[in-house]
Amino acid sequence: MGFNCGIVGLPNVGKSTLFNALTATAAAEAANYPFCTIEPNTGRVAVPDPRLDALAKIAKSGKILPTQIEFVDIAGLVRGASKGEGLGNQFLANIREVDAVIHVLRCFEGEVTHVEGSVDPIRDAETVETELMLADLDSVEKRIVALEKRARGQDKEAKELLPIAQRVAEVLRDGKPARVLLPQLDAEERRQLRLLQLLTAKPVLYVCNVEEENAAAGNALSEKVAAMAAEQGAESVVISAAIEAEIAQLTDPADKAEFLETLGLEEPGLAKLIRAGYRLLDLLTFFTVGPKEARAWTVRRGAKAPEAAGEIHTDFQRGFIRAETIAYDDYVACNGETGAKEAGKMRVEGSEYVVKDGDVFHFRFNV
């Protein structure tokens, strides 16, 4: 199962620089003019997890394979995108395909021209959000007309979906994104909301792109963004895309560590961003460990054991019998699978078992 985050924002805020650093490539050209990213660029990156290294060391695994998350660099948006301005239609189509939105906001002054003529991350966030809300409102109003017609014909699906569509339209007309409804919805209503494929229903992470000297503590602009995110129940992280681009060029881990230390940083900002994206999508990690390889896998929180098995191979899910499970802490404390078995820490779980973060699995199946 693929999980992806779309990197969005106004032109010249550092999106492509950040994407290049994320994927350690120059696939997205960074330039001082709007729309230098015409097609969405995609890159998969490893999710940092020290637990995987610990498991591999205990099991003496030959290979270490971290779980991954996908990032998509999407062309810059400008005012009027919902009406087709700039690359608006393409932008909206591309963002509709991603699971979550990483909104890069410029929190630094500098020579690079800002498309709005001045630096104001709150204004920029509102510009993008407004365009997405306008696009959603146009989409949902058209959808309501079609649903009302089908509902009059006693179409069951239309009758179920229409109330959610109407609630969404009210929220959007009130100038609020569709995701504000989420806390009020039950599981079935959330499923119906997903069917509407709304841009503003997607979870959002704000990335404050700051100057190098403010990478550790942020600045006054990033503090404003953090306050805005807190009000929305969203997350924000502070990153210097310029620093991340430099780190991406260093291949020696010792050189990276030394470079970070000189800047007063404990880890690259990208590690924070990747973990935040992982949390944003409400994902968790389980492991498979053996002498050949130690591997991390991704499932959505709330997934049951057969679904986790299906991440490894569809046959595992189709023929699922049981899951032999050891919690990460128990695996480490007992120095591996044998010790965990002897200590009674290995559990046998059935198809209704809900996966916990850090579970070490061995699946039994028959097809």
Secondary structure as UniProt FT lines:
FT   STRAND          4..8
FT   TURN            11..12
FT   HELIX           15..23
FT   TURN            34..35
FT   STRAND          41..46
FT   HELIX           50..59
FT   STRAND          63..65
FT   STRAND          68..73
FT   TURN            79..80
FT   HELIX           81..83
FT   TURN            86..87
FT   HELIX           88..96
FT   STRAND          100..106
FT   TURN            115..116
FT   HELIX           121..152
FT   TURN            153..154
FT   HELIX           156..173
FT   TURN            174..175
FT   HELIX           178..184
FT   HELIX           187..195
FT   HELIX           199..201
FT   STRAND          204..209
FT   HELIX           212..214
FT   TURN            215..217
FT   HELIX           220..232
FT   STRAND          235..239
FT   HELIX           241..248
FT   HELIX           253..262
FT   TURN            263..264
FT   HELIX           269..280
FT   TURN            281..282
FT   STRAND          283..289
FT   STRAND          293..300
FT   TURN            301..302
FT   HELIX           305..312
FT   HELIX           314..318
FT   STRAND          320..326
FT   HELIX           328..333
FT   TURN            334..335
FT   HELIX           337..342
FT   TURN            343..344
FT   STRAND          347..349
FT   TURN            351..352
FT   TURN            357..358
FT   STRAND          360..365
//
